[in-house]
């Protein structure tokens, strides 16, 4: 009996060592060393980022592609953590929780265009409300988080933030005066300050719209919606900016990406090649991060929308 216990222990030690070696090797190179996907979506970094023992969602790369953040939550979605990994000398560090988050946790990380600030939402979807915060870089660390001012933060929930290259921001809110329960809002800075917020009325519906990504050049927005015509609970839609600054009618990204599950939290990689997003199976209780080759699909969607050249 004692021999069997020792044997089992040795097997566990060897397996752990092999796993650690494989883990370190897989974290070398771009995109955490993962083989890029084709036109069919795949889990991102299975066993490293997308794991079977937890809920992962809402991810983002830094503008230079050398940092990656993602959100981890529990089955009740009552506590959120932001995990962080960085490419150092060609190898990615082991993902760890960002240490500066408020006691209520944080989710939906987004890097600023100049890569000097990280934005996120704090609180959770049980106690409410959620507000948008930011933390600035301080050499190799981060400053204490600061809550954004009014009018970005207002009564109700504010979450899932995205920022274009000129610092135009888009976010989700259920503040008063919206089209549905949750709507998309946009704010363009004036003298580096956000003084007004506008409802994207042409994109919002009586259903919920949320977790939008705005392209760096503001040429398109990808967002999640529960409007009629979805393949499941939440689907990803895309809209393009026209010359008159209005947006084209949102188009569903199709059954290759959208399923019976909830697809949300889109983020396009800094090189524009890949779409990252979250997929949540409410019934079977799992949530993972997926990625898919997107540049060719984007070009086709742009052509179908009648968008030619630079519309800015």
C-alpha positions as CSV (number, residue, x, y, z in Angstrom):
1,X,0.0,0.0,0.0
2,X,2.8,2.4,0.9
3,X,4.6,1.6,-2.4
4,X,1.4,2.4,-4.3
5,X,1.1,5.8,-2.6
6,X,4.7,6.7,-3.4
7,X,4.2,5.6,-7.0
8,X,1.2,7.8,-7.3
9,X,3.1,10.7,-5.8
10,X,6.0,10.3,-8.3
11,X,3.5,10.1,-11.2
12,X,1.9,13.4,-10.1
13,X,5.3,15.1,-9.7
14,X,6.5,13.9,-13.2
15,X,3.1,15.0,-14.7
16,X,3.4,18.4,-13.1
17,X,7.0,18.8,-14.3
18,X,6.0,17.9,-17.9
19,X,3.0,20.2,-17.7
20,X,5.2,23.1,-16.5
21,X,7.7,22.5,-19.3
22,X,5.0,22.4,-21.9
23,X,3.5,25.5,-20.4
24,X,6.7,27.4,-20.7
25,X,7.4,26.3,-24.2
26,X,3.9,27.2,-25.3
27,X,4.4,30.8,-24.0
28,X,7.1,31.7,-26.5
29,X,6.4,33.9,-29.6
30,X,3.4,35.9,-30.7
31,X,0.0,35.3,-29.3
32,X,1.3,33.2,-26.4
33,X,2.9,30.8,-28.9
34,X,-0.5,29.6,-30.2
35,X,-1.0,28.4,-33.8
36,X,-3.1,31.1,-35.5
37,X,-6.6,29.9,-36.4
38,X,-8.2,30.0,-39.9
39,X,-11.7,31.0,-40.8
40,X,-13.2,28.7,-38.2
41,X,-13.1,30.0,-34.5
42,X,-11.0,28.2,-32.0
43,X,-10.4,28.4,-28.3
44,X,-7.6,30.7,-27.5
45,X,-4.7,29.1,-25.6
46,X,-6.6,26.1,-24.2
47,X,-5.3,25.0,-20.9
48,X,-3.4,28.3,-20.4
49,X,-6.0,31.1,-20.9
50,X,-9.1,29.1,-21.7
51,X,-9.3,26.5,-19.0
52,X,-12.0,24.0,-18.1
53,X,-11.9,24.9,-14.4
54,X,-13.0,28.5,-14.6
55,X,-14.9,31.2,-16.5
56,X,-12.7,33.4,-18.8
57,X,-14.1,36.4,-20.8
58,X,-13.4,40.0,-21.9
59,X,-9.8,40.0,-23.2
60,X,-7.5,42.6,-24.8
61,X,-4.0,42.9,-26.2
62,X,-1.9,46.1,-25.7
63,X,-1.4,48.2,-28.8
64,X,2.1,46.7,-29.3
65,X,0.8,43.1,-28.9
66,X,3.2,42.4,-26.0
67,X,0.7,42.4,-23.2
68,X,-2.5,40.5,-22.7
69,X,-5.3,40.9,-20.1
70,X,-8.4,38.8,-19.6
71,X,-11.2,38.5,-17.0
72,X,-11.9,35.5,-14.8
73,X,-15.2,35.1,-12.9
74,X,-17.1,32.5,-10.9
75,X,-20.2,30.6,-11.7
76,X,-22.5,33.3,-10.1
77,X,-20.6,36.1,-11.9
78,X,-20.4,37.8,-8.5
79,X,-16.6,38.4,-8.4
80,X,-14.3,39.4,-11.2
81,X,-10.5,39.4,-11.5
82,X,-8.3,40.7,-14.3
83,X,-5.3,38.5,-15.2
84,X,-2.2,39.8,-16.9
85,X,0.7,38.4,-18.9
86,X,3.5,40.1,-20.7
87,X,5.9,39.1,-23.4
88,X,9.5,39.6,-22.1
89,X,12.3,38.8,-24.4
90,X,10.1,36.6,-26.6
91,X,8.5,34.6,-23.7
92,X,5.2,35.3,-22.0
93,X,5.1,35.5,-18.2
94,X,2.7,33.2,-16.3
95,X,-0.7,34.9,-16.1
96,X,-1.3,36.5,-12.7
97,X,-4.0,38.7,-11.2
98,X,-3.4,42.5,-11.5
99,X,-2.6,43.6,-7.9
100,X,-4.1,47.1,-8.0
101,X,-7.8,46.2,-8.5
102,X,-10.4,47.6,-6.1
103,X,-11.8,45.2,-3.4
104,X,-14.8,44.7,-5.6
105,X,-12.6,43.3,-8.4
106,X,-12.5,44.3,-12.0
107,X,-13.4,43.2,-15.5
108,X,-13.3,44.2,-19.2
109,X,-9.7,45.5,-19.4
110,X,-8.7,47.8,-22.2
111,X,-5.3,49.5,-23.0
112,X,-5.2,53.1,-24.0
113,X,-3.8,53.8,-27.6
114,X,-0.6,55.2,-26.2
115,X,-0.2,52.1,-24.0
116,X,0.2,54.2,-20.8
117,X,-3.1,53.5,-19.2
118,X,-5.3,50.5,-18.6
119,X,-9.1,50.9,-18.2
120,X,-11.5,48.5,-16.7
121,X,-14.9,48.3,-15.0
122,X,-15.3,47.6,-11.2
123,X,-18.0,46.1,-9.1
124,X,-20.0,43.1,-10.4
125,X,-23.2,42.0,-12.0
126,X,-24.9,41.0,-8.7
127,X,-24.6,44.0,-6.4
128,X,-24.3,46.7,-9.0
129,X,-23.6,49.4,-10.2
130,X,-20.4,49.0,-12.3
131,X,-18.3,52.0,-13.0
132,X,-15.3,52.6,-15.3
133,X,-11.8,53.1,-13.7
134,X,-8.3,53.5,-15.0
135,X,-4.7,53.0,-13.8
136,X,-1.6,54.6,-15.2
137,X,1.8,53.0,-15.7
138,X,4.5,53.8,-13.2
139,X,7.7,52.4,-14.6
140,X,7.2,48.6,-14.3
141,X,4.1,48.9,-12.1
142,X,0.7,50.6,-12.1
143,X,-0.8,53.5,-10.1
144,X,-3.7,53.2,-7.7
145,X,-7.0,53.0,-9.8
146,X,-9.0,56.2,-10.3
147,X,-12.7,56.3,-11.2
148,X,-13.6,58.2,-14.4
149,X,-15.7,61.4,-13.9
150,X,-19.2,62.3,-15.1
151,X,-20.5,62.2,-17.7
152,X,-18.8,58.8,-18.6
153,X,-19.8,57.4,-15.2
154,X,-23.4,58.1,-14.3
155,X,-26.3,56.6,-12.5
156,X,-26.6,52.9,-13.3
157,X,-24.0,50.6,-14.9
158,X,-21.1,51.6,-17.1
159,X,-18.9,48.8,-18.5
160,X,-17.1,47.2,-21.4
161,X,-15.0,50.1,-22.6
162,X,-13.3,50.5,-25.9
163,X,-11.1,53.3,-27.2
164,X,-10.1,54.5,-30.7
165,X,-6.7,55.9,-31.6
166,X,-7.9,59.5,-31.1
167,X,-9.2,58.5,-27.7
168,X,-12.8,58.4,-28.7
169,X,-14.4,55.9,-26.4
170,X,-17.4,53.7,-26.6
171,X,-19.0,51.9,-23.7
172,X,-22.2,50.2,-22.3
173,X,-24.6,51.9,-20.0
174,X,-28.2,51.5,-18.7
175,X,-28.5,55.1,-17.8
176,X,-31.8,56.9,-18.2
177,X,-33.0,57.9,-21.7
178,X,-31.7,54.8,-23.5
179,X,-33.4,52.8,-26.3
180,X,-33.2,49.5,-24.5
181,X,-32.1,48.3,-21.1
182,X,-28.4,48.5,-22.0
183,X,-27.3,50.8,-24.8
184,X,-24.0,51.8,-26.5
185,X,-22.7,55.3,-25.9
186,X,-19.9,57.2,-27.4
187,X,-17.8,60.2,-26.2
188,X,-15.2,62.2,-28.1
189,X,-12.6,64.1,-26.1
190,X,-12.4,67.9,-26.2
191,X,-9.1,69.2,-25.0
192,X,-8.3,65.8,-23.6
193,X,-11.5,65.8,-21.5
194,X,-14.8,63.9,-21.9
195,X,-17.5,66.6,-21.6
196,X,-20.4,64.9,-23.3
197,X,-21.8,61.4,-24.0
198,X,-24.1,60.5,-26.9
199,X,-26.4,57.5,-27.3
200,X,-25.6,55.6,-30.5
201,X,-29.3,55.6,-31.4
202,X,-28.7,54.2,-34.9
203,X,-27.2,51.1,-33.5
204,X,-29.2,50.5,-30.4
205,X,-32.5,48.6,-30.3
206,X,-35.3,47.9,-27.8
207,X,-33.1,44.8,-26.8
208,X,-29.7,45.0,-25.0
209,X,-26.6,46.1,-26.9
210,X,-23.3,46.0,-25.1
211,X,-19.5,45.1,-25.1
212,X,-18.6,47.0,-28.2
213,X,-15.2,47.3,-29.9
214,X,-14.4,50.4,-31.9
215,X,-11.6,50.2,-34.6
216,X,-8.5,52.3,-34.0
217,X,-9.5,54.5,-37.0
218,X,-13.2,54.4,-36.0
219,X,-14.0,52.8,-39.3
220,X,-16.2,50.1,-37.7
221,X,-17.8,48.9,-34.5
222,X,-18.4,45.3,-33.5
223,X,-20.8,44.8,-30.6
224,X,-23.0,42.2,-29.0
225,X,-26.8,42.3,-29.2
226,X,-29.9,40.4,-28.1
227,X,-32.1,41.9,-30.8
228,X,-34.4,39.8,-32.9
229,X,-32.7,37.6,-35.5
230,X,-29.9,36.3,-33.4
231,X,-28.7,32.6,-33.7
232,X,-28.8,32.3,-29.9
233,X,-28.9,34.4,-26.9
234,X,-26.3,37.1,-27.8
235,X,-24.7,37.6,-31.2
236,X,-21.9,39.7,-32.6
237,X,-22.8,42.4,-35.1
238,X,-20.7,44.9,-37.2
239,X,-21.4,48.4,-38.5
240,X,-19.3,50.6,-40.6
241,X,-18.7,54.4,-40.5
242,X,-19.9,56.3,-43.5
243,X,-18.6,59.5,-45.0
244,X,-21.4,61.5,-43.4
245,X,-20.3,60.1,-40.0
246,X,-23.4,57.9,-39.7
247,X,-23.2,54.1,-39.3
248,X,-24.4,51.4,-41.6
249,X,-27.2,49.1,-40.6
250,X,-25.7,46.5,-38.2
251,X,-25.0,43.1,-39.8
252,X,-24.8,39.8,-38.0
253,X,-21.4,38.2,-38.2
254,X,-23.0,34.9,-39.2
255,X,-23.2,31.3,-38.0
256,X,-19.5,30.7,-38.3
257,X,-19.0,32.9,-35.3
258,X,-22.4,33.3,-33.7
259,X,-24.0,30.2,-32.2
260,X,-26.8,29.2,-29.8
261,X,-24.5,30.4,-27.0
262,X,-23.8,34.0,-26.0
263,X,-21.0,35.7,-28.1
264,X,-19.8,39.0,-26.7
265,X,-16.8,41.1,-25.7
266,X,-15.2,41.4,-29.2
267,X,-11.6,42.7,-29.6
268,X,-9.6,42.8,-32.8
269,X,-5.8,42.1,-32.5
270,X,-3.5,45.1,-33.0
271,X,-2.4,43.8,-36.4
272,X,-6.0,43.6,-37.5
273,X,-5.8,39.9,-38.4
274,X,-7.8,38.2,-35.6
275,X,-11.1,38.7,-33.8
276,X,-11.1,37.7,-30.2
277,X,-14.4,37.3,-28.4
278,X,-16.0,35.5,-25.4
279,X,-18.4,32.6,-25.7
280,X,-20.7,31.7,-22.8
281,X,-22.8,28.5,-22.5
282,X,-25.4,29.5,-19.9
283,X,-26.9,26.0,-19.7
284,X,-23.8,24.0,-19.3
285,X,-22.0,26.7,-17.4
286,X,-18.8,27.5,-19.1
287,X,-17.2,30.6,-20.7
288,X,-14.1,30.7,-22.8
289,X,-12.2,33.1,-25.1
290,X,-12.1,32.3,-28.8
291,X,-10.3,33.7,-31.8
292,X,-10.7,33.6,-35.6
293,X,-9.0,35.0,-38.7
294,X,-10.9,38.2,-39.4
295,X,-9.1,40.5,-41.9
296,X,-10.5,38.7,-45.0
297,X,-14.0,38.4,-43.5
298,X,-13.8,42.1,-42.6
299,X,-12.9,43.1,-46.1
300,X,-15.8,41.1,-47.5
301,X,-18.3,42.7,-45.0
302,X,-17.0,46.1,-45.8
303,X,-17.5,45.5,-49.5
304,X,-21.1,44.2,-48.9
305,X,-21.9,47.3,-46.9
306,X,-20.8,49.5,-49.9
307,X,-17.9,51.0,-48.0
308,X,-15.0,52.0,-50.3
309,X,-11.8,53.6,-49.2
310,X,-11.3,55.7,-46.1
311,X,-14.7,57.0,-44.8
312,X,-13.2,59.2,-42.0
